[in-house]
């Protein structure tokens, strides 16, 4: 089903990129929560993105990649601000008050916002994509049904704005001139990281004392898996598939959060949770079928 939904010789790369995004980003909410024990949000996310962005940029330049032109740097500043300052920074800020599982549930609205914003440029979602998005949201609601948790309203608002910011940046990025391939991800992370550190400085953030190895390890994990692997794969998907499929990770993340909780935090999964996961995975299949129908 997945293979038929993507045409040409990019089939395997798209599938690998989807799996990389699902797995790497599905665990970042917990890693952010751990890193926040010793690092403040904008500082932590700025270090994460800027370090990976610079490292990837230098690696690509040594390999002969072209230097982005002025227009691409400006466009990357705009998109990097929306996706990394507004999106990633917002999640880190909100997780000071909201548990990582709840955060992943709220960010699951990302595909819906992305498809809506894509409509600005006359890229309308297919009927199956709309159905898949609705089914995914229903699965998220079922997954959270038995938790009976009351989230901090400020944190919820920040997360919703974060999802909107990331979604708009994702949709808009398809309309702007950005560097090719991995260089695009590198430049976006550099710009986003710089903006995050500027906001961190203005907010008076600092490291209070010697951070624990646990928090440092969480940042390293976020840098390698969340940023280098995850975002590079996501950036590739944005240029190859429709927005609804590229952002379908938001439906898989809560499923992975439940599995990680069972394996590493002693949590239990009930039949309601299993049912929710089945609904969520069904929604991803519908989004993929929607892309197939549109490409016809």
N, C-alpha and C positions, 0 to 999 in steps of 0.2 A: 504493500500500500504506500509506504513512504517512498520507496524507490520510484514507483510509477508517478508519484506526485511531482517529482523534480526531473526535468528533462536534461539530456546531454551528459557530458563527462564530469559534471559537477555533483552527480548523485552522491557518491561516497563522501565527498568533502562536506556536503550539506548535512548528511546524517552524522558524521563525526563532530561537526561544529555544534549541532543540536545537542548531542550527548555531552559535549564539553561544557556547554552553557548550563544544561540541566544539573549536572553533577557539581560543577564548581560553584555556581551561584546558589544552589540549594542549601549549601552549608555555610554561606557567608554571614547569614543573620546571627548564627550562634557565635561565629568568630568575632563579629563586631561587638557583640555583647561582652565577650571575654576581654577584648582589647580596651573597652571602655572602663575597665576596672582601674587602669592606671593612666590612660590617655584621654584627653578631652576630644570631643567629636571632630571638629574641623581640623585640628592639628593631626589627629590620627589618620583621617582620610586624606589629608594633604600629603603627608609623608608617604602613604601607600601609593597614591596615584603618581606623584611627581617622581619618586624614585624609580618606579617601573617605567614610566614614560621616558625619562632621560636615558635609562639603560637600554631600552628598546630602540630609541632614536639613534644612539651612538652605534649600536650593533648594526642597524640597517644602513647607516651612512658608511661604515667600514665595508659593508657588503656591496656598496655601490648604488644604494637607493638615492633617488633625486631629492634635492633640497626643496621643501615646499615653498611656493611663491608667497608673496605678501597677502594676496587675496585668500589663499588657503589657510594661512596663519590666522587671519581675521575671522574667517568662517569657523575655524576650529575653536577659536576663543568663544564664539557665541554658542556653539553646540556643546563644547566642553563645560561651559558655565551651566547650561541647562541640565546636562546629564550628570555631571560630577559634583558641582556645587549644589544645585537645586535637588538633583536626584539622590546621589550617594550621600552628600552632606546632610540632607534632610532625614534620611533613614538613620544615620548615626545619631543625630540630635534626638530624634524621637525614641530611639532605643534606650535613652537615659531613663525613660518613664514607662516604656511599653516593652513587654516581653518579646523575644525574638519571634516566637510562633505567631503572635498576634500581628506583628509587623509584616511577616510574610503573607498573611491573609489579606491585609489591606493593600499591600503592593500588588496583590494578584489582580487588581483592577487595571493594571498597566496595559494589557492587550486591548481592553475596551477603549481606553483613552487614545491609544495609538491608532486604532482603526478609525476612530472618529476624526482625529487630526489629519489622517491621511486623506480623508474626504475633502479637505480644503483644497487639495491639489487634484481633485476629481479622480481619486483612486478609491472607488466605492467598494465596500466589502460585499462579497457574495452572500447569498442567502445561507449557505452552509456555514460560512464563517460567523455570521451573526448568531446562528443557532448554536454553534460551538462555543462562542463567547458566553452566551446565556447559560448553557449547560455548565460551563466551567465555573461561573459565579455561583450557580446552584450547588455545585460540589463543594466550593469553599464554604458556603453557608452551612452545609451538612457537616463538614469537618469541624466547624467551630460550634456546632449545636450543643454538644455535651460539655464543652469547656466552661460555659457559664461565667465568663470573665468580663469584668467591666474595665474597659481601656480608658486611660487618661484622655479626655476630650482634646486637650491641646496636642498631645502626641498623635492622636488620630488625624487631626487637621493637618499637622506637619507632614504626616505620611501621605495623605491624599494629595497635598501640594507637591510632594516629592514624586509621586507616581505621575502626576500631570506634567511636571517639568521634564522628567525623563522621557515620557511618551511624546511630548511635543518636539523635544530634541531629536528623538529617533526618527519621527516622521519628516521633520524639516531637513535633517541631514541628507536625505535622498534628493533634495532639490538644490543643494549648494555644491560648489566646487570644493572638494576635499582631497587630500593626498591619496594616492593609490595604495591599496593593500594594507599591510601592517603599519606602514608609515602614518596612515590616518589615525589608527588607534594610539600610536606613540604621541603624536602631536595633540590629540584630544586630551590624553591623560596629562601631558605637560601643562597645557593651558588650564585644565580643570584643577590640577594640583596646585598651581600657582594661585589661582583664585581662592581655593580653600585655605591656603596658608595666609593669604592677605586678610581674609575674614577672621581667621584664627587670631592673627596679630591684633586686629581691630577689636576683637572680643576679649582680649587680654588673657587668652588661654596660655597655659604653661604646663610643664611636667612637674608635678609636686613630689619630689623624691625620686628614688631609684625604682624604675618600673620592674615588675616581676617578669621572670622568664616566660610565664604563661601569656602575659599580655604582649610581650615582644614576639613570641611565637605566633600569636594570633595575627599580628600585623604582617609578619612574613608570609603566613598562609594566605591572607587577604591579597597581598602583593602578587604572589606567584600564581595562585589558583584563581582568585577572584578577578584580578586585574589583567595579568599577562595572558593567561590561558582563556579565562572566561570572556573578557571584553574583546580580545582579538577574534575569538570565535563568533561573538555576537556581532561585531562590526562586519565580519565576512557575511553573515546571514543577512544583514540589512541591505547589502548590495546584491543578493542573489534570490531572496524569497520575499513574499508579501509580508507586510508588518504583522499581521495576525499570527503567522507561523513563527516569525523571528522572536516575538514576545510571548510565545506559548510557554516559555520557561516559568512564567509567573504562576501557572497552574500546577506545575510539577514541583516547584519549591516547597509548598506546604506538605506535599506527600513525603518528600525527603526529610523535612523537619520532623514529621511523626516517626519515621523510621529511625532517624538519628536519636530521637528521644528514647525510643524503645531499646536501642542497642547500647547507648552510652549514658543515659540519665535515669535508667530504671523506670521509665514510663510504660504504660500499658496501652495496647491498641484494642478497641472493641469492634463489634460488628458495624457500628455506626461509622467508625473510622475507615474500616475496610470498604464499606459502601461508598463513602465519600471519595476515596482514592479511585474506585472504579469509575465513578461519575467524572472525575477530573481527567483521567486518562482517555475516557470516551470523548471529552470535549476537545482534547488535543487531536484525536483522530479526525473529528469533524472539521477542525480548522485545516488540517492537511488535505482532506477531501475537497474542501472549499477552494483551496488553491488549485487543485487538479481541475476542478470544474471551470475555473476562470481561465486557465491556460488552454483548456479544451483541446 
